[in-house]
Amino acid sequence: MSVEFDTTITEKDMYQFNLYHAYHGFQGIVATLVGVWVLIMAVITFGKVELMYTLLYLAFGVAFLVYVPVSLYLRSKQQIKSSEILKQALHYKIDDAGIHVSQGEETADLEWKQIYKMISTKNSLLIYSNRINAYVIPREAVGDQYEKLVGLAVNHLESYRLKLNPFHI
């Protein structure tokens, strides 16, 4: 059994991956909580302290909540623009041996035992080769072959390496 498809990563795909990576970690959660807490402090202190302090709370809260998504968006655009590899379609073949990726004459193979984890999100399938680097596969590229792909992953990866949300199938 094998699954084959072609995909090109868009700025939107890269942005969604970067957002997922940033906000599903400890730092992303803490930054969000601090941003919300500082905005709450701005509301609580309004009229009780000098207006400048309330405005500072407001500015810091907005900075915490807006800066990260905006910077990730700009970084995603830059990553796609600066990478000749990401601008062109990648051909994936996933079978019992692992994941085979090709583009023109170049090929790369990732055996199942080399996969760090596999995660499904609403829009993407993320296949991590380590804690940071992942193949970002848009869900629409896999199409109706998604269940076959999940079957291969379940057969070849330990369950702790899989985060395949059944609601994202």
C-alpha positions, 0 to 999 in steps of 0.5 A: 500500500502506498500514497502518492501526491504532489504539493506546493507549500504556500505562505498560508501553509507556512504561516499556519505551521509557524503559528501551530509551532509557536502557540503549542509550546510553553512560550506561546501559552505564557505569552498569550496569558501574559498578554491577556493579563496585561490587558485586564490590568489596563481595564482594572487600572483605568481611572485609578492610576495615571492614564500613562500607566493604563496606556502602557498596560494597553500597549504591552498587552497588544504587543504581546498578543499582536507581535508574535502573529505578525512577525510569524506572518512576515517570516513565513512570507520571507521563507517562501520567497527566499527558498527555491525549493519551497516555490516548486512542487514536491512529490511525496510517496509514502509506503511501508518503507517510509516517506520519499520526497522528490523534486526534479532530480533531487530525492530524500528518504525518511524511514519510519524509524526516523520520524520524530512525530506526526501531527494532524491539524485542521489544515495540515499534516506535520511530519517531524524529523526532529523537534523543530523541522517538519514536512508541512503537507496541506490536507487538500494535497492528500485528499481522499488518500488521508485515511490510507496515509493514517493507516500507514502511520498507525502501522509503522509508528508507536502511538506516542509519536502520533497526534492524529486528531480524529476530528481532523480526518 
